[in-house]
Amino acid sequence: MKEKLSLTLLFCAFLAFAADASFECTLTIKNAQVSQLIIGCHQDATDGYDRGRDIYVPPFGMGTGVIGIILAEKSPNMLYKDIRPPKYPQTWRIDCKPARNPIILSWKQQDFPDGLLLKATTGKGNVIDMRAKNGLRISSAEVITITVSPAAK
């Protein structure tokens, strides 16, 4: 009986952590075909495309920068919103192709859940702590990688 109770409590604790690990973060964009991208985690999401949860990026405009979340390595499609399962670490790759003006990518730290570290890595290898800095300027074509991982306890 004690063993069943312990397993039940452990399972409930896991479910509570999974629920707490869900989040959505809006990345605000300037000088591209969309004004925002949305990344996040939810317990009902998958690593692939989830109809009704993930959204494809709209068509590209003429003379404007292009940005989108890379869906898969060999897919020509990109996403505007990508929600993944709360299995950490979790990584999003954002394809950025500025036109006349640099693409400005910014975020609000209050969108980040407690207990998770968020970092952005530029195509040049610069690592940005997204809790310490609230944006970056992209002047040339590159892929920005955003990684979310549990904070060390």
TILO-936645 format. One record per residue: residue in one letter; x, y, z of N, C-alpha, C, O in turn. Coordinates in pm, 1 decimal. Each point is the difference from the previous one (the first is absolute). Layout:
  rest        nx        ny        nz       cax       cay       caz        cx        cy        cz        ox        oy        oz
     A         X         Y         Z         X         Y         Z         X         Y         Z         X         Y         Z
...
This chain:
  rest        nx        ny        nz       cax       cay       caz        cx        cy        cz        ox        oy        oz
     M      81.0    -119.1       0.0     -81.0     119.1       0.0      86.3     127.0       0.0     -27.8      94.6     -73.6
     K     134.0     -93.8     157.9      89.7     115.3       5.3      65.5      25.3    -135.2      16.5     114.5     -42.1
     E      20.7    -223.4     -25.3      66.7      12.4    -129.9     -93.4      64.6    -102.6      42.4      85.8     -77.4
     K    -168.9    -127.1      77.0     -97.1      58.6     -93.0     -21.1     147.3      30.5      -8.7      81.3     -91.9
     L       0.4     -46.2     218.0     -17.2     138.5      40.1     121.3      83.2     -41.6     -14.9     111.4     -50.3
     S     134.0    -165.5      71.2     122.6      69.8     -40.0       4.3      22.0    -150.4      34.1     109.1     -45.7
     L     -68.4    -211.2     -31.3      -2.3      13.6    -146.1    -103.9     102.1     -44.9      24.6      77.3     -92.6
     T    -139.8     -76.8     157.5    -104.7      96.9     -33.7      47.5     141.5      28.7     -18.7      89.3     -82.6
     L      79.6     -67.7     198.0      51.8     132.2      34.5     110.3      43.9     -95.8       4.3     116.4     -39.8
     L      84.1    -207.2       2.7     106.2      30.9     -94.3     -57.8      38.3    -135.2      45.2      96.1     -62.3
     F    -145.0    -170.8      16.9     -64.4      29.8    -128.0     -67.6     137.2       3.9       9.6      77.0     -95.5
     C     -78.4     -46.6     207.1     -65.1     131.0      15.1     103.1     112.8      -0.7     -23.9     105.2     -59.4
     A     137.2    -125.9     124.1     106.9     100.6       0.9      53.5      21.9    -141.2      27.7     113.4     -39.2
     F     -13.1    -222.3     -37.9      46.5      11.8    -137.7    -100.0      80.5     -82.8      39.3      87.9     -76.7
     L    -168.3    -117.7      91.8    -102.3      73.4     -75.1       0.2     147.6      37.6     -17.0      85.7     -86.7
     A      35.5     -55.2     213.0       5.5     140.2      42.9     119.7      69.8     -62.8     -11.8     114.5     -43.6
     F     128.8    -182.4      38.1     117.3      60.2     -63.3     -26.3      22.0    -148.0      32.2     106.4     -52.9
     A     -90.7    -205.7     -15.7     -28.2      12.8    -143.4     -93.1     117.6     -25.5      20.1      75.0     -95.4
     A    -122.9     -57.7     180.4     -92.2     112.0     -17.1      73.3     132.4      22.0     -22.1      95.9     -73.9
     D     109.5     -89.9     175.5      75.4     121.9      27.4     100.2      29.4    -110.3      36.0     116.0     -20.2
     A       9.7    -216.9     -51.3     101.1      17.6    -103.0     -58.9      53.3    -130.0      74.9      29.6     -93.0
     S    -206.9     -16.5      84.1     -64.5      54.5    -118.9      15.4     151.7      -0.8     -12.4      64.9     103.8
     F      39.6      -8.7    -222.1      11.5     144.9     -13.2     -11.5      38.7    -146.6      12.7     -84.5     -88.5
     E     -36.6     211.1      63.6       8.2      59.0    -133.6      77.1     129.7      12.3     -18.4      75.7      95.3
     C     104.2     -50.7    -191.5      81.3     121.2      -2.1     -14.4      64.6    -137.4      21.8     -64.6    -102.5
     T     -58.4     191.5     101.3     -13.5      74.3    -124.6     130.6      72.6     -29.1      50.7      75.2      83.2
     L       2.4     -98.8    -201.6     118.7      71.2     -47.5     -50.5     109.7     -93.4     -60.8     -29.2    -103.0
     T      85.4     154.0     138.2     -44.2     112.9     -81.2     102.6      24.4    -110.5     120.7      -1.7      24.2
     I    -170.8      24.3    -146.1      85.7      13.4    -118.3     -23.2     135.6     -66.3    -114.1      43.8     -14.1
     K     222.0      22.2     -26.3      -8.7     120.9     -83.1      77.5     -25.2    -128.2     103.8     -66.2       1.5
     N    -154.1     118.6    -111.8      63.4      -5.4    -132.3      -3.5    -139.1     -63.6      95.2     -41.5     -66.1
     A    -204.8     -29.0      86.7     -18.4    -130.2     -64.8    -147.5     -13.7     -39.0     -80.3      89.7      25.8
     Q      45.7    -201.8     -87.4    -135.9     -19.1     -51.2    -103.2     -24.0     109.6    -119.9       9.3     -26.1
     V     163.5     -40.1     148.2     -90.7     -15.3     114.0      49.4      87.6     114.9     118.1      34.1       6.9
     S    -208.8       1.6      82.3      38.1      86.8     112.5      31.0     -78.8     126.8      42.7      56.9     100.4
     Q     -64.6    -190.2    -105.7      33.7     -82.2     116.1      11.0    -146.1     -39.6     -54.7     -43.8    -101.2
     L     127.3     -30.4     184.2       5.3    -146.0      -4.9     -32.6     -47.5     140.7      25.5      70.9      97.3
     I     -81.9    -190.9     -86.4     -36.3     -53.0     130.9      62.6    -138.2      16.5     -18.3     -88.4     -83.7
     I      92.6      71.2     193.4      55.4    -131.1      34.9     -55.3     -37.4     136.8     -40.5      86.5      77.6
     G      39.3    -215.5     -49.0     -46.6     -40.0     131.1      -7.5    -150.0      14.7      34.7     -75.2     -91.1
     C     -80.2      33.2     206.5     -16.3    -142.0      30.6    -136.0     -22.4      64.1     -50.2      84.1      74.6
     H      -8.1    -199.2    -105.1    -128.0     -40.9      58.9      -3.7    -151.3       4.2      48.0     -66.1     -92.2
     Q    -104.8      10.3     198.7       2.2    -145.2      16.9     -71.6     -76.2    -110.8      28.6    -118.2     -19.3
     D    -120.5     180.5     -54.5     -71.4     -69.3    -107.5      65.3      18.7    -136.7     -52.2     -49.7     -99.8
     A     164.6     119.9      93.1      66.9      25.9    -127.4      96.6    -113.2     -35.0      37.8     -80.2      85.4
     T       1.3      75.5    -213.6     100.9     -95.1     -45.9     118.0      77.9     -57.2      -6.0     122.2     -13.7
     D     113.1    -193.6     -19.5     116.4      64.1     -61.9     -26.4      38.4    -145.2      70.6      84.4     -55.0
     G    -170.7    -144.7      -7.4     -32.7      30.0    -139.2    -106.7     107.2     -10.6     -28.6      70.9      96.4
     Y     -30.1     -59.9    -215.4    -107.4      96.3     -22.9    -127.8     -49.7      65.6     -41.2    -113.8     -22.6
     D     -22.2     198.3     104.1    -126.2     -32.1      66.5    -108.8      92.7     -53.1      -2.2     119.0      31.5
     R     -87.0    -174.0    -111.5    -109.1      79.4     -55.9     -82.9      59.3     114.8     -36.4     -69.7      94.7
     G       7.8     198.9    -105.6     -76.8      68.5     102.7      85.2      58.9     111.2     -49.0      81.1      78.5
     R     174.6    -119.9     -70.4      90.5      52.3     102.4     115.3      76.3     -65.2      34.3     109.9      43.6
     D      25.3    -167.8    -147.8     109.0      64.8     -73.9     -59.8      71.4    -121.8    -102.4     -42.4     -53.5
     I     167.7     151.6      10.3     -51.3      79.5    -111.5     114.1      26.1     -98.6     109.7      39.6      39.3
     Y    -137.8     -62.8    -169.2      98.9      30.5    -103.1      16.7     150.8     -13.2     -94.7      76.1      20.4
     V     215.9     -33.8     -54.6      28.4     141.7     -19.5     -68.1      45.2    -129.6      -3.7     -76.1     -96.7
     P     -50.3     198.8      93.0     -64.5      48.9    -122.1     101.1      18.9    -113.7     121.1      -1.1      22.6
     P    -172.3      18.4    -144.4      90.3      19.5    -114.7      92.3     120.2      19.8     -31.7      94.4      72.4
     F     144.9    -101.3    -138.1     100.1     105.9      10.7     -42.8     119.6     -83.2     -60.9     -15.5    -105.8
     G      93.2     136.0     154.6     -30.3     122.7     -73.5     116.5      40.8     -88.8     111.7     -49.6      14.8
     M    -138.8     138.7    -105.3     104.3      52.7     -89.4      78.2     108.9      73.6     -59.6      89.7      59.7
     G     190.2     -97.2     -63.7      85.7     103.8      56.6       2.9       4.9     152.0      44.2      99.3      57.7
     T     -89.9    -203.1       6.5       2.3      -2.8     146.1      84.6    -117.9      46.7      24.2     -94.4     -75.2
     G      19.9     101.1     198.9      74.2    -111.3      55.6     -89.1    -122.7      14.9    -122.7      10.8       1.1
     V     185.1    -126.3      10.2     -72.5    -126.6      13.2      45.9     -67.4     128.3     119.5      -8.7      28.1
     I    -216.8     -38.9      49.2      31.5     -69.2     124.1    -102.9    -110.1      22.8    -116.7      14.4     -36.6
     G     160.2    -123.5      96.8     -91.4    -108.3      33.0      71.8    -107.7      78.5     122.4     -11.9      -5.2
     I    -200.8     -66.9      78.4      54.2    -110.5      77.5      13.2    -120.1     -93.0     -96.6     -40.3     -64.7
     I     215.9     -15.9      58.5      25.8    -113.6     -88.6     -75.7    -120.9      54.3      17.2     -39.2     115.4
     L    -101.7     -19.4    -201.4     -82.8    -114.0      40.1      82.0    -127.8       6.0      -3.0     -71.8     100.0
     A      74.9      44.0    -205.4      85.1    -119.4      -6.5     117.1      32.7     -91.7      -7.9      90.8     -82.8
     E     114.9    -164.5      98.3     123.9      28.0     -73.0     -21.5      12.2    -151.1      55.6      90.0     -63.0
     K    -135.6    -179.2       4.6     -15.4       0.1    -145.9    -135.3      51.9     -46.5     -34.0     -14.5    -117.4
     S     -43.3      74.3     206.3    -131.4      51.2     -36.1      10.6     142.6     -53.2      72.0      81.6      57.6
     P    -142.2     -49.9    -166.3       0.0     137.9     -49.9     -93.1      90.1      81.9       3.4     122.2     -14.3
     N     -86.0    -182.3      99.6     -96.5      75.6      80.2      62.2      48.6     130.3      84.7     -66.1      59.9
     M    -130.0     184.4     -18.4      41.5      53.8     129.2    -125.3      31.8      80.5    -109.8      11.2     -54.5
     L     128.4       3.1     184.3    -112.3      25.9      88.7       4.0     141.4      57.6     106.1      60.2      16.3
     Y    -224.9     -10.1      13.6     -21.3     125.7      70.3     -12.8     -30.0     149.5      46.0      76.8      84.5
     K    -109.5    -190.3     -53.9     -18.7     -43.7     138.2      38.5    -146.7       8.1     -47.7     -81.7     -78.8
     D     134.2      47.9     174.4      45.8    -138.2      17.6      -2.6     -34.7     148.1      79.5      51.3      78.8
     I    -172.4    -139.2     -42.2     -13.9     -45.8     138.0      46.7    -144.3       5.6     -45.4     -83.5     -78.2
     R     135.5      54.2     169.9      61.5    -132.0      13.7     -38.8     -62.9     133.6     -57.4      67.5      85.6
     P      88.0    -196.2     -66.7     -25.2     -60.6     131.8     100.7      53.1     102.3     109.7      41.0     -38.0
     P    -144.6     -41.1     166.2      92.4      50.3     102.3     107.2    -103.3      36.2      13.6     -38.6     116.1
     K      61.7      -5.3    -216.8     116.8     -87.7      19.8     121.5      89.5     -19.2      23.0      51.7    -109.3
     Y      53.2     -33.8     213.7     111.4      94.9      -7.4     132.6     -71.7       0.9      13.2    -103.2      65.8
     P      87.1     155.4    -137.8      -1.2     127.7     -70.7     -84.5      -7.4    -128.1     -18.4    -106.8     -58.4
     Q     -32.0     222.8      17.3     -79.3      14.2    -121.3      63.9     110.9     -83.0      42.1     102.0      54.6
     T     -34.7    -121.4    -187.0      70.4      95.1     -85.4     -86.4      40.9    -119.1     -63.2     -83.6     -64.6
     W      62.0     214.1      36.9     -65.2      54.8    -119.4     106.7      66.8     -84.9      87.2      69.6      52.2
     R     -94.2     -90.8    -183.4      92.3      65.1     -94.3     -80.7     100.3     -81.7     -99.8     -35.2     -62.9
     I     144.3     160.2      64.9     -72.3     108.6     -66.3      84.6      51.0    -116.3     110.6      50.8      18.6
     D    -165.3     -65.6    -138.6      68.4      43.5    -122.0     -26.5     149.0     -20.2    -115.5      42.0      -6.9
     C     220.9      37.3      -2.4     -10.6     145.6     -14.1      71.6      44.8    -126.5     118.2     -28.8     -19.0
     K    -190.8      99.8     -67.7      58.5      53.6    -123.2     -41.1     146.2     -13.5    -105.0      29.9     -56.9
     P     187.9      62.5     109.5     -34.1     141.7      -9.7       0.6      47.8    -145.8      68.0     -57.5     -85.0
     A    -143.9     162.2      58.1      -0.6      63.0    -132.4      78.0     131.2      10.6     121.1      -1.6      22.0
     R    -189.0     113.6     -37.4      67.1     131.1       5.8      46.8      35.9     141.1     108.5      55.5      17.7
     N    -190.1     -87.3      81.7      30.1      35.5     138.9      23.2    -125.6      83.0     -53.6    -105.9     -32.8
     P     132.0     115.6     138.9      20.5    -116.1      87.6    -132.7     -44.9      62.1     -89.1      81.6      23.6
     I      77.2    -209.8       2.0    -114.6     -52.4      73.3      28.3      19.3     148.7     108.0     -33.6      48.6
     I    -205.5      87.7      22.5      11.7      19.6     144.5     -89.1    -104.5      66.4    -120.3      -5.6     -25.4
     L     180.0     -76.1     109.8     -69.3    -106.4      72.5       4.3      36.5     147.9     108.0      21.4      55.1
     S    -225.0     -13.9      10.5      -2.3      34.3     143.3    -101.5     -87.5      72.6     -83.2     -66.2     -62.0
     W      92.1      67.6     194.0     -86.7     -83.8      83.3     -15.2      64.3     136.7      74.8      90.6      37.0
     K    -174.8    -140.0      38.3     -24.7      47.5     136.7      36.3    -111.8      96.5     -55.1    -109.9      -6.8
     Q     147.9     139.2      96.1      45.5    -101.0      95.5    -113.7     -53.0      87.8       6.5    -114.4      45.2
     Q    -109.6     194.0     -20.0    -109.4     -47.3      85.7     -80.7    -111.8     -66.0     -78.8     -66.2      67.5
     D      97.0      43.6    -198.9     -64.7    -112.5     -68.8      66.1    -133.3      33.3     -57.6    -105.8     -25.4
     F     178.8     110.2      82.4      75.5    -122.7      25.7     -42.0     -61.4     133.0      -9.5      70.2     100.7
     P     -15.2    -199.5    -100.0     -37.4     -65.2     126.2     120.4     -13.6      93.3     114.4     -10.1     -44.3
     D    -143.1      10.0     173.8     105.5     -22.7      99.1      55.5    -140.6     -18.1     -72.0     -91.0     -41.2
     G     198.6      73.8      71.6      62.0    -132.0      -3.3      55.2     -41.1    -134.8      53.6    -110.0     -13.9
     L     -65.8     197.5     -87.3      54.2     -32.3    -132.1      99.9     106.4     -43.8     -20.4     119.3      22.4
     L     128.7    -164.4     -85.2      99.5      90.0     -57.9     -31.3      14.4    -148.6     -33.4     -98.3     -66.1
     L      44.0     220.0      13.3     -22.1      24.3    -141.5     122.9      68.6     -56.2      46.2     100.6      53.7
     K       6.3    -155.6    -161.9     115.2      63.8     -62.9     -20.9       1.2    -150.9     -59.9     -91.0     -57.4
     A     110.6     196.0      -4.4      -2.8      13.8    -145.4     143.3      -5.3     -48.5      87.0      69.1      53.1
     T     -62.5    -150.9    -153.9     133.1     -11.4     -58.9      -8.4      47.8    -144.3     -81.4     -49.6     -77.9
     T     166.0     146.4      42.6      -0.3      52.5    -136.6      76.0     -94.7     -92.8      69.8     -90.9      45.0
     G     -84.7     113.9    -172.9      72.9     -79.3     -99.0     150.5      16.6      12.3      76.5     -84.6     -46.2
     K     -34.3     193.7     108.6     143.2      25.7      20.4      50.6     -59.8     130.9     117.9      13.4      32.9
     G    -206.7     -79.4      42.1      40.6     -66.2     123.3     -11.8      82.3     126.2      37.7     -47.3     107.3
     N     -89.3     170.5    -116.4     -19.7      81.4     119.6    -118.7     -53.4      78.9    -106.4     -24.2     -57.0
     V     123.6       5.4     187.9    -106.0     -52.6      85.4     -55.3     113.9      84.9      74.6      73.7      64.5
     I    -208.4     -60.9     -66.1     -67.6     107.3      72.2     -91.2     -61.1     105.8     -84.0     -84.3     -31.3
     D     100.5     126.8     156.1     -91.4     -38.8     107.5    -125.0      85.1     -18.5       3.9     121.7      18.4
     M    -114.7    -185.5     -54.6    -122.0      73.6     -31.5     -65.4      61.7     124.3     -88.6      84.5     -13.2
     R     130.1    -124.7     131.4     -50.5      63.9     122.5      78.8     127.8      30.4     -50.0      88.0      70.0
     A     172.0     -77.2    -121.7      85.3     115.7      26.8     -10.7     106.5    -109.8      21.0     118.3      26.5
     K     -52.9    -159.0    -147.2      -9.0      91.4    -113.8    -136.0     -20.9     -64.9     -48.5    -112.9      -6.4
     N     -13.9     220.4     -42.1    -135.9     -14.7     -51.9     -12.3      12.2    -151.8    -109.0      26.6     -50.7
     G     218.3     -45.4     -22.3     -11.9       4.5    -144.4     132.7     -14.6     -71.1     106.7      -0.4      61.3
     L    -116.8     -11.6    -194.1     119.6      -1.2     -82.7     -31.3      50.9    -138.8    -114.2      -4.0     -45.8
     R     217.9      51.7     -19.9      -8.4      60.2    -133.1      67.6     -95.3     -97.6     113.2     -42.8      22.2
     I    -183.7       9.7    -131.0      52.4     -95.2     -98.1      20.9      73.4    -131.6     -96.0      38.1     -66.8
     S     222.0     -18.5      30.4      33.1      79.5    -118.3      24.7     -82.8    -125.2      -7.2      52.7    -110.9
     S      36.0    -181.0     126.6      24.9     -85.8    -116.2     -70.8    -133.4      20.0     -38.1     -34.9     111.7
     A      21.1     -38.6    -219.6     -72.4    -127.5       6.2      69.1     -95.4      97.0     120.4     -23.7      -9.8
     E    -197.3     -30.0     102.5      52.7     -97.0      95.8    -115.2     -72.3      69.0    -115.4      42.2      -6.7
     V     149.7    -150.4      71.9     -97.6     -75.5      78.4      30.4      25.7     147.4     112.2     -19.9      46.6
     I    -214.9      64.5      25.1      10.0      22.3     143.7     -58.4    -124.1      67.3    -109.4     -44.1     -35.2
     T     181.5     -11.7     131.0     -47.0    -118.2      71.8     -38.2      41.6     141.4      80.5      57.8      73.0
     I    -204.2     -87.9     -35.4     -46.4      27.7     136.3     -12.0    -133.1      71.8     -67.8     -91.4     -46.9
     T     134.2      81.1     161.1      -1.5    -122.9      78.9     -59.5      29.3     137.4      36.8      97.3      65.9
     V    -129.1    -183.1     -24.4     -62.1       8.1     132.0      38.9    -126.0      75.1     -20.3    -111.4     -48.4
     S      76.7     130.3     167.5      43.4    -116.2      80.2     -29.6      26.9     146.7     -15.5     115.3      40.3
     P       7.5    -221.2      39.9     -24.3      18.7     143.2     116.4      71.9      66.0     116.1     -22.9     -33.6
     A    -148.8     110.4     128.2     103.6      67.8      77.6      60.0    -100.2      97.0     -70.2     -86.6      52.1
     A     199.3      98.4     -28.3      67.3     -88.4      96.1     -54.7      31.0     139.2     -23.9     115.5      35.1
     K       4.9    -220.9      42.5     -53.9      20.7     136.0     110.1      -1.4     101.8     -26.1      15.8     119.2
